[in-house]
Amino acid sequence: MTQFADTTDKPAQRARNVRLALILASIAAAFFVGFVVKITLLGKA
């Protein structure tokens, strides 16, 4: 079995992983902030 990870450039792959992680973290943060704003403005009802 061949592993495709051996043929990729490790620094470039790491940079792509970091970029993806930051994008996903920003999406999660946006949902969290939206939830907090919703609770603050509309109450807990």
trRosetta pair geometry for C-beta under 8 A, 3 or more apart (Angstrom, degrees):
i j d omega theta_ij theta_ji phi_ij phi_ji
2 6 7.8 -104 -178 35 82 122
3 6 5.2 89 88 -10 96 102
4 7 5.9 -58 -164 34 54 108
4 8 6.9 50 145 -24 76 104
5 8 6.0 -57 -152 29 40 111
5 13 7.5 72 -146 -129 80 169
8 12 6.9 -126 170 75 91 106
8 13 4.9 78 133 -59 129 124
9 12 4.0 54 85 19 112 115
9 13 6.4 171 83 -16 55 86
10 13 5.6 -55 -141 37 30 111
10 14 6.2 32 159 -20 65 105
11 14 5.6 -53 -146 37 32 113
11 15 6.3 35 154 -22 65 104
12 15 5.6 -51 -148 34 33 113
12 16 6.5 34 152 -18 64 103
13 16 5.7 -53 -151 36 33 111
13 17 6.4 34 151 -19 65 105
14 17 5.6 -54 -147 36 33 112
14 18 6.3 33 154 -19 66 104
15 18 5.8 -52 -145 36 31 110
15 19 6.3 33 154 -20 63 106
16 19 5.7 -55 -148 37 31 112
16 20 6.3 30 154 -18 65 107
17 20 5.8 -55 -147 38 31 110
17 21 6.2 32 153 -20 65 107
18 21 5.6 -54 -147 36 31 113
18 22 6.4 31 155 -19 65 105
19 22 5.9 -56 -150 36 30 110
19 23 6.5 30 153 -19 64 106
20 23 5.7 -54 -148 35 32 112
20 24 6.3 27 156 -14 66 107
21 24 5.9 -57 -146 41 29 107
21 25 6.1 29 156 -19 65 110
22 25 5.6 -54 -141 39 30 111
22 26 6.2 30 158 -21 64 105
23 26 5.9 -56 -149 34 28 108
23 27 6.6 28 152 -18 62 105
24 27 5.7 -52 -150 34 34 112
24 28 6.4 33 152 -17 66 105
25 28 5.7 -53 -148 38 34 111
25 29 6.2 35 152 -20 66 106
26 29 5.5 -51 -143 38 33 113
26 30 6.3 39 154 -24 64 102
27 30 5.7 -51 -149 31 31 113
27 31 6.7 30 152 -16 63 103
28 31 5.9 -55 -153 36 33 110
28 32 6.4 32 151 -19 66 107
29 32 5.6 -55 -146 38 33 112
29 33 6.2 32 156 -18 68 105
30 33 5.9 -52 -143 38 29 108
30 34 6.2 32 155 -19 62 109
31 34 5.6 -57 -148 39 29 114
31 35 6.3 31 154 -21 65 106
32 35 5.7 -54 -149 34 30 112
32 36 6.4 28 154 -17 64 105
33 36 5.7 -54 -147 37 33 111
33 37 6.3 32 154 -18 66 106
34 37 5.7 -54 -145 38 30 110
34 38 6.2 34 155 -22 64 106
35 38 5.6 -53 -148 34 30 114
35 39 6.4 27 155 -16 64 105
36 39 5.9 -54 -148 38 31 108
36 40 6.1 29 154 -19 65 110
37 40 5.6 -57 -144 39 30 112
37 41 6.0 15 163 -8 67 113
38 41 6.3 -64 -139 44 23 99
38 42 5.6 -19 178 19 64 119
39 42 6.9 -70 -121 55 17 84
39 43 7.4 -49 -171 136 51 9
39 44 6.2 26 -153 -87 91 66
42 45 6.9 -108 146 48 89 91
